[in-house]
Amino acid sequence: MKTVRKIIEIDEELCDGCGNCVPSCAEGALEIIDGKARVI
């Protein structure tokens, strides 16, 4: 079985740090750091 993952990129100019993306990430790979979303 092959697992295909999508790697996202966050446009820092568009990110306002609201955090709405954090709970939406199924992998739990997003955090708000210094007011911007980051892939950890």
N, CA, C and O atoms as a CHARMM CRD file, in Angstrom:
* protein
*
  160
    1    1 MET  N      0.84200  -1.18100   0.00000 PROA 1      0.00000
    2    1 MET  CA     0.00000   0.00000   0.00000 PROA 1      0.00000
    3    1 MET  C      0.88200   1.23600   0.00000 PROA 1      0.00000
    4    1 MET  O      1.84000   1.33300   0.76700 PROA 1      0.00000
    5    2 LYS  N      0.55300   2.16000  -0.85100 PROA 2      0.00000
    6    2 LYS  CA     1.33000   3.38700  -0.97900 PROA 2      0.00000
    7    2 LYS  C      0.52300   4.55700  -0.41800 PROA 2      0.00000
    8    2 LYS  O     -0.64100   4.74500  -0.77000 PROA 2      0.00000
    9    3 THR  N      1.14700   5.33100   0.44800 PROA 3      0.00000
   10    3 THR  CA     0.50800   6.51700   1.00200 PROA 3      0.00000
   11    3 THR  C      1.02800   7.73700   0.26800 PROA 3      0.00000
   12    3 THR  O      2.23600   7.95800   0.18400 PROA 3      0.00000
   13    4 VAL  N      0.11500   8.51900  -0.25600 PROA 4      0.00000
   14    4 VAL  CA     0.48400   9.73400  -0.96500 PROA 4      0.00000
   15    4 VAL  C      0.10600  10.91800  -0.08400 PROA 4      0.00000
   16    4 VAL  O     -1.04900  11.07800   0.31100 PROA 4      0.00000
   17    5 ARG  N      1.09300  11.73300   0.21200 PROA 5      0.00000
   18    5 ARG  CA     0.85200  12.91300   1.03700 PROA 5      0.00000
   19    5 ARG  C      0.99600  14.16000   0.19300 PROA 5      0.00000
   20    5 ARG  O      1.78700  14.20800  -0.74900 PROA 5      0.00000
   21    6 LYS  N      0.22600  15.15500   0.54400 PROA 6      0.00000
   22    6 LYS  CA     0.35900  16.45500  -0.10200 PROA 6      0.00000
   23    6 LYS  C      1.15900  17.35000   0.82400 PROA 6      0.00000
   24    6 LYS  O      0.85500  17.46000   2.01100 PROA 6      0.00000
   25    7 ILE  N      2.16700  17.97900   0.28600 PROA 7      0.00000
   26    7 ILE  CA     2.97600  18.92700   1.04500 PROA 7      0.00000
   27    7 ILE  C      2.47800  20.32400   0.69300 PROA 7      0.00000
   28    7 ILE  O      2.47200  20.72300  -0.47200 PROA 7      0.00000
   29    8 ILE  N      2.06600  21.05200   1.71100 PROA 8      0.00000
   30    8 ILE  CA     1.54300  22.38600   1.44900 PROA 8      0.00000
   31    8 ILE  C      2.64200  23.42500   1.57400 PROA 8      0.00000
   32    8 ILE  O      3.67800  23.19700   2.19800 PROA 8      0.00000
   33    9 GLU  N      2.38900  24.55900   0.97100 PROA 9      0.00000
   34    9 GLU  CA     3.25300  25.72000   1.13600 PROA 9      0.00000
   35    9 GLU  C      2.37200  26.85500   1.61700 PROA 9      0.00000
   36    9 GLU  O      1.25700  27.03800   1.13000 PROA 9      0.00000
   37   10 ILE  N      2.87400  27.60900   2.56800 PROA 10     0.00000
   38   10 ILE  CA     2.12400  28.72900   3.12300 PROA 10     0.00000
   39   10 ILE  C      2.69600  30.01900   2.55600 PROA 10     0.00000
   40   10 ILE  O      3.89500  30.27700   2.65500 PROA 10     0.00000
   41   11 ASP  N      1.83000  30.82400   1.96100 PROA 11     0.00000
   42   11 ASP  CA     2.24200  32.12300   1.43600 PROA 11     0.00000
   43   11 ASP  C      2.27600  33.10300   2.60600 PROA 11     0.00000
   44   11 ASP  O      1.22900  33.54100   3.08400 PROA 11     0.00000
   45   12 GLU  N      3.46700  33.44200   3.06200 PROA 12     0.00000
   46   12 GLU  CA     3.61300  34.29100   4.24000 PROA 12     0.00000
   47   12 GLU  C      3.02200  35.68100   4.04200 PROA 12     0.00000
   48   12 GLU  O      2.62300  36.32300   5.01400 PROA 12     0.00000
   49   13 GLU  N      2.96000  36.15400   2.80800 PROA 13     0.00000
   50   13 GLU  CA     2.36600  37.46700   2.55300 PROA 13     0.00000
   51   13 GLU  C      0.85200  37.44300   2.74600 PROA 13     0.00000
   52   13 GLU  O      0.25600  38.45600   3.11400 PROA 13     0.00000
   53   14 LEU  N      0.23100  36.29600   2.50000 PROA 14     0.00000
   54   14 LEU  CA    -1.21800  36.17900   2.65500 PROA 14     0.00000
   55   14 LEU  C     -1.62800  35.71300   4.04900 PROA 14     0.00000
   56   14 LEU  O     -2.76100  35.95000   4.46700 PROA 14     0.00000
   57   15 CYS  N     -0.73700  35.06200   4.76400 PROA 15     0.00000
   58   15 CYS  CA    -1.05200  34.53300   6.09300 PROA 15     0.00000
   59   15 CYS  C     -1.17300  35.68200   7.09000 PROA 15     0.00000
   60   15 CYS  O     -0.25700  36.49100   7.24000 PROA 15     0.00000
   61   16 ASP  N     -2.33000  35.74000   7.77300 PROA 16     0.00000
   62   16 ASP  CA    -2.51500  36.77700   8.79300 PROA 16     0.00000
   63   16 ASP  C     -2.39500  36.21100  10.20800 PROA 16     0.00000
   64   16 ASP  O     -2.62800  36.92100  11.18600 PROA 16     0.00000
   65   17 GLY  N     -2.03100  34.92800  10.31400 PROA 17     0.00000
   66   17 GLY  CA    -1.80700  34.31600  11.62100 PROA 17     0.00000
   67   17 GLY  C     -3.07600  33.99900  12.38300 PROA 17     0.00000
   68   17 GLY  O     -3.03600  33.86800  13.60600 PROA 17     0.00000
   69   18 CYS  N     -4.20400  33.87100  11.69800 PROA 18     0.00000
   70   18 CYS  CA    -5.48600  33.63800  12.36700 PROA 18     0.00000
   71   18 CYS  C     -5.55900  32.26300  13.02800 PROA 18     0.00000
   72   18 CYS  O     -6.27700  32.08600  14.01300 PROA 18     0.00000
   73   19 GLY  N     -4.81600  31.28400  12.49000 PROA 19     0.00000
   74   19 GLY  CA    -4.78500  29.95100  13.08400 PROA 19     0.00000
   75   19 GLY  C     -5.86700  29.00800  12.61400 PROA 19     0.00000
   76   19 GLY  O     -5.93300  27.87800  13.09800 PROA 19     0.00000
   77   20 ASN  N     -6.72200  29.42200  11.69100 PROA 20     0.00000
   78   20 ASN  CA    -7.78700  28.54300  11.20500 PROA 20     0.00000
   79   20 ASN  C     -7.25700  27.28700  10.52400 PROA 20     0.00000
   80   20 ASN  O     -7.94700  26.26900  10.49500 PROA 20     0.00000
   81   21 CYS  N     -6.06800  27.33800   9.98500 PROA 21     0.00000
   82   21 CYS  CA    -5.49800  26.19000   9.28600 PROA 21     0.00000
   83   21 CYS  C     -4.99300  25.11600  10.25100 PROA 21     0.00000
   84   21 CYS  O     -4.92400  23.94300   9.88100 PROA 21     0.00000
   85   22 VAL  N     -4.64200  25.49400  11.47300 PROA 22     0.00000
   86   22 VAL  CA    -4.01600  24.56100  12.41900 PROA 22     0.00000
   87   22 VAL  C     -4.92500  23.37200  12.74200 PROA 22     0.00000
   88   22 VAL  O     -4.48300  22.23400  12.58500 PROA 22     0.00000
   89   23 PRO  N     -6.16900  23.57500  13.18300 PROA 23     0.00000
   90   23 PRO  CA    -7.01000  22.40800  13.47600 PROA 23     0.00000
   91   23 PRO  C     -7.46500  21.66400  12.21900 PROA 23     0.00000
   92   23 PRO  O     -7.89400  20.51300  12.30400 PROA 23     0.00000
   93   24 SER  N     -7.37400  22.30700  11.06200 PROA 24     0.00000
   94   24 SER  CA    -7.78900  21.68200   9.80500 PROA 24     0.00000
   95   24 SER  C     -6.75000  20.72300   9.25400 PROA 24     0.00000
   96   24 SER  O     -7.06400  19.91300   8.38100 PROA 24     0.00000
   97   25 CYS  N     -5.52300  20.79500   9.74200 PROA 25     0.00000
   98   25 CYS  CA    -4.45100  19.94300   9.23300 PROA 25     0.00000
   99   25 CYS  C     -4.57600  18.53800   9.81500 PROA 25     0.00000
  100   25 CYS  O     -4.42700  18.34200  11.02100 PROA 25     0.00000
  101   26 ALA  N     -4.84900  17.56400   8.95200 PROA 26     0.00000
  102   26 ALA  CA    -5.04000  16.18000   9.38700 PROA 26     0.00000
  103   26 ALA  C     -3.77500  15.57800   9.99000 PROA 26     0.00000
  104   26 ALA  O     -3.86000  14.68600  10.83300 PROA 26     0.00000
  105   27 GLU  N     -2.61700  16.04900   9.57300 PROA 27     0.00000
  106   27 GLU  CA    -1.34600  15.52600  10.07200 PROA 27     0.00000
  107   27 GLU  C     -0.89900  16.21000  11.36000 PROA 27     0.00000
  108   27 GLU  O      0.02500  15.74000  12.02300 PROA 27     0.00000
  109   28 GLY  N     -1.54500  17.31200  11.71700 PROA 28     0.00000
  110   28 GLY  CA    -1.13000  18.06400  12.90000 PROA 28     0.00000
  111   28 GLY  C      0.22200  18.72700  12.71400 PROA 28     0.00000
  112   28 GLY  O      0.98400  18.88800  13.66700 PROA 28     0.00000
  113   29 ALA  N      0.51100  19.11000  11.47500 PROA 29     0.00000
  114   29 ALA  CA     1.84400  19.60400  11.13000 PROA 29     0.00000
  115   29 ALA  C      1.94000  21.11900  11.06300 PROA 29     0.00000
  116   29 ALA  O      2.96700  21.64900  10.63800 PROA 29     0.00000
  117   30 LEU  N      0.89500  21.82900  11.47100 PROA 30     0.00000
  118   30 LEU  CA     0.92600  23.28600  11.40700 PROA 30     0.00000
  119   30 LEU  C      0.89500  23.88700  12.80500 PROA 30     0.00000
  120   30 LEU  O      0.20500  23.39300  13.69800 PROA 30     0.00000
  121   31 GLU  N      1.64600  24.94700  12.97300 PROA 31     0.00000
  122   31 GLU  CA     1.63200  25.72700  14.20600 PROA 31     0.00000
  123   31 GLU  C      1.75200  27.19600  13.84100 PROA 31     0.00000
  124   31 GLU  O      2.26600  27.54600  12.77900 PROA 31     0.00000
  125   32 ILE  N      1.27500  28.04500  14.72900 PROA 32     0.00000
  126   32 ILE  CA     1.46500  29.48700  14.56800 PROA 32     0.00000
  127   32 ILE  C      2.73500  29.85000  15.33200 PROA 32     0.00000
  128   32 ILE  O      2.81100  29.67500  16.54800 PROA 32     0.00000
  129   33 ILE  N      3.71700  30.35100  14.61400 PROA 33     0.00000
  130   33 ILE  CA     5.00100  30.74300  15.19900 PROA 33     0.00000
  131   33 ILE  C      5.29500  32.16600  14.74900 PROA 33     0.00000
  132   33 ILE  O      5.28800  32.46400  13.55400 PROA 33     0.00000
  133   34 ASP  N      5.55200  33.03400  15.70500 PROA 34     0.00000
  134   34 ASP  CA     5.82600  34.45100  15.41900 PROA 34     0.00000
  135   34 ASP  C      4.72900  35.08400  14.57300 PROA 34     0.00000
  136   34 ASP  O      5.00500  35.91200  13.70500 PROA 34     0.00000
  137   35 GLY  N      3.47200  34.68900  14.83200 PROA 35     0.00000
  138   35 GLY  CA     2.33800  35.29900  14.15200 PROA 35     0.00000
  139   35 GLY  C      2.06400  34.79500  12.75100 PROA 35     0.00000
  140   35 GLY  O      1.24100  35.37200  12.04000 PROA 35     0.00000
  141   36 LYS  N      2.74200  33.72100  12.33300 PROA 36     0.00000
  142   36 LYS  CA     2.53500  33.15100  10.99900 PROA 36     0.00000
  143   36 LYS  C      2.40500  31.63700  11.11200 PROA 36     0.00000
  144   36 LYS  O      2.99000  31.02200  12.00300 PROA 36     0.00000
  145   37 ALA  N      1.63400  31.03800  10.20300 PROA 37     0.00000
  146   37 ALA  CA     1.51200  29.58600  10.16300 PROA 37     0.00000
  147   37 ALA  C      2.80600  28.99400   9.63100 PROA 37     0.00000
  148   37 ALA  O      3.39900  29.51000   8.68400 PROA 37     0.00000
  149   38 ARG  N      3.23100  27.91100  10.24900 PROA 38     0.00000
  150   38 ARG  CA     4.45900  27.22800   9.83400 PROA 38     0.00000
  151   38 ARG  C      4.21600  25.72300   9.79500 PROA 38     0.00000
  152   38 ARG  O      3.48500  25.18400  10.62600 PROA 38     0.00000
  153   39 VAL  N      4.82700  25.05300   8.83500 PROA 39     0.00000
  154   39 VAL  CA     4.82700  23.59500   8.77500 PROA 39     0.00000
  155   39 VAL  C      5.95400  23.12700   9.68200 PROA 39     0.00000
  156   39 VAL  O      7.10200  23.54400   9.52800 PROA 39     0.00000
  157   40 ILE  N      5.61500  22.25500  10.63300 PROA 40     0.00000
  158   40 ILE  CA     6.64900  21.77400  11.55700 PROA 40     0.00000
  159   40 ILE  C      7.00300  20.33200  11.27000 PROA 40     0.00000
  160   40 ILE  O      7.85500  19.75800  11.94800 PROA 40     0.00000
